[in-house]
Amino acid sequence: MMTLLQAATPQMPKTAEAADLLVTRATVDSTNSVARHLIDKGQLMPRRDGRIAIMAVAADMQTNGHGRLGREWMNVPGESFTVSFATALPRALATDGSVNGWIQMTAGLASLDALRSALEEVGSQSIQPDCQLSLKWPNDVFCHGLKLGGILCELVPLPQDGSADARDYIGVIFGIGLNLAVRAERLPTTDSTSLQMHRKGLPDAPIMRDLIAAGIVRSLRARLQPLVDDTPTQCAALLEEMRAECWTLGKQVRARLAAGGVVSGTAIALNPDASLSVRDDAGEVHIVRTGDVGVLNA
């Protein structure tokens, strides 16, 4: 007989200290939906000192969580990381197609920063070789070549009160889901994994959730601030860093484009606008800016 776990309101003291605002709930339909509601109510506005403000929304369980392209993100209480992070960025940056791809990449790199820092803090060790963390373009967190989690990035308008801030800034929400202690039989696909399957010496998932969320807040703030202050320099730095972290490069991929159509070939390069170059069997290079990229024969 299956035992139904009771969702509990997350206790996250480290995240509360790191974030400008932390909102926790036992159960929500979606942490991104809660974040959108809070932004609409004016709970997140640009700081007058020009520094990056970060709001975090955490829940023990989502009943209607979503990933990219409308996919569901299912979770059982006490097993997963389901946290959304929201900030306000200059509209000119967030809507500039030549650079805004790096906003999403920043969330992926911040997730790696936070995971690595939390694992070091708790003294966790790998169970087997080659369990390194990496990023699959454009938005999945990978461990040992399997999907550990994903990131959904959304732009939302700020409340229009007639101020310059409301006109010149836009809200950005990063919904981040990670499998922390999901049993193998409950993983959604054979390409998925969970942190406890690769690391030993882990504390309970709620403790890891707080450590990781606090780390993401700190890393997002540290990475987004220079992206706002000196966009060209930071984009160049992110490109070099992402090339080293990108699990997709050099692999055979099949990209289902959001606008329709499929591109298959070898992922050969990350580009200055954060797009992915794919060379097909005929030698033609295609630029993929958005879509769902699967890796073949990984």
FENFENBEL-V802066 format. One record per backbone hydrogen bond with DSSP energy under -0.5 kcal/mol. NH is the residue of the N-H (numbers start at 1). CO is the residue of the C=O. Records with the same first field share a line. If there is no record, write none. Layout:
BEGIN
NH: CO / CO
END
This chain:
BEGIN
4: 2
5: 3
12: 10
16: 12
17: 13
18: 14
19: 15
20: 54
21: 54
23: 56
25: 58
28: 61
34: 30
35: 31
36: 32
37: 33
38: 34
39: 35
40: 36
41: 37
42: 39
43: 38
47: 51
50: 47
55: 86
56: 21
57: 84
58: 23
59: 82
60: 25 / 26
61: 26
63: 28
64: 29
65: 73
67: 71
70: 67
71: 68
73: 65
74: 72
75: 62
79: 76
80: 76
81: 178
82: 80
83: 176
84: 57
85: 174
86: 55
87: 172
89: 170
91: 168
92: 168
93: 90
94: 90
95: 91
96: 93
97: 95
99: 96
100: 96
102: 99
103: 100
104: 100
105: 101
106: 102
107: 103
108: 104
109: 105
110: 106
111: 107
112: 108
113: 109
114: 110
115: 111
116: 112
117: 113
118: 114
119: 115
120: 116
121: 117
122: 118
123: 119 / 120
124: 119
125: 200
127: 198
128: 198
134: 142
135: 245
136: 140
137: 135
140: 136
141: 149
142: 134 / 140
143: 146
144: 132
146: 143
147: 191
148: 141 / 146
149: 141
150: 177
151: 139
152: 175
153: 151
154: 173
156: 171
159: 39
161: 159
167: 163
168: 164
169: 165
170: 89
171: 156
172: 87
173: 154
174: 85
175: 152 / 173
176: 83 / 174
177: 150 / 175
178: 81
179: 148
180: 79 / 178
181: 79
186: 183
187: 184
192: 189
193: 147
195: 179
196: 180
197: 194
198: 195
199: 195
200: 125
207: 204
208: 204
209: 205
210: 206
211: 207
212: 208
213: 209
214: 210
215: 211
216: 212
217: 213
218: 214
219: 215
220: 216
221: 217
222: 218
223: 219
224: 220
225: 221
226: 222
227: 223
228: 224
229: 225
230: 226
234: 230
235: 231
236: 232
237: 233
238: 234
239: 235
240: 236
241: 237
242: 238
243: 239
244: 240
245: 241
246: 242
247: 135 / 245
248: 135
250: 267
251: 248
253: 265
254: 294
255: 263
256: 254 / 292
257: 255 / 261
258: 290
260: 257
263: 255
265: 253
266: 279
267: 251
268: 266 / 277
269: 277
271: 275
274: 271
276: 288
277: 269
278: 286
279: 266
280: 278 / 284
283: 280
286: 278 / 284
288: 276 / 286
289: 287
292: 256
293: 291
294: 254 / 292
296: 252
END
